[in-house]
Amino acid sequence: MTQPIICIGHAALDRIYRIEEFPTAPTKVRALEHIESGGGMAATAAATIATLGGRTELWSRIGADDAGLKIKAGLKRAGVDVRYVETFEGGRSSTSAILVDAQGERLIVGARDINMPSGTSWLPLERINDAPIVLADLRWLEAVRAAFTHARSAGTPTVLDADLGGREAMPELLGLTDYAVFSENALDDFLPDLDLRSRLDRVMLLGPRHAGVTLGARGYLWRDTFGGGECPGFEVDVTDTTGAGDAFHGAFALMLSEGHPIATCARMACAVAAMKCTRLGARGGLPTRAEAEQFIETNS
């Protein structure tokens, strides 16, 4: 039986409010729609993998509170193995308030417990030996270091969700990473004053064999030991971009684990991210594998 993809990092509960437009000054705004949804980068990537039919487990931290119960329940419903989502008494689970305007752009106000235990002694690192791939975000640096160091020794490929945050640790982590996938804002923050391809080439010098950047509706651009390439995005009616990058990372990791060429991985990941954007919330628009394949065929 295929071993699960291991996802490590952030799990959250999102409270999302759809509004007509962002106010230009402090005021009261009426929500057109409101939902509560599971969020968090690694958690949503794991939910994406599971929805696409892959096996995955999440290593994360939550508090023993109402939000934590909802986070865990949502992951279970998505088909994610949550045995290694640790619940800490006295900890406060991550939550976000998200405003989404009529164009699907969003404003995120997140709250994380800075006192959440960061130790990694309880992580089952030996499971990495047989995992097809390990995916991590930057919200739990101690776990990323431990897992990626173990993965490098075991020969297990790693994917880093290089979003905003953890800038000081980035050079060290990139030295342990096989596939570094940046958001456009994070790449600009890490390496300003260079064009995109030059930035990716600079990332490659730090250790990864693949460096890419998600460009939203414009698709995906990457550099690797074979030169690189680009994949166009898909046009959809955007409702909410929340979680699109996380969905991309999950789909990309799943396709990598199956041994597909990078261009095929990027095409599927772009399609899944686009489909996610058609629904409110990080996970409501996540497609099954059959739906994603049909979407690609229809829009090719």
Helices and strands as residue ranges (DSSP letters): E 5-8, E 12-18, E 33-39, H 41-51, E 56-63, H 66-78, E 85-88, E 94-100, E 106-111, G 125-130, E 134-136, H 141-154, E 158-162, H 170-174, E 179-183, H 184-190, H 196-205, E 210-214, G 216-218, E 220-224, E 229-231, H 244-257, H 262-276, H 289-298
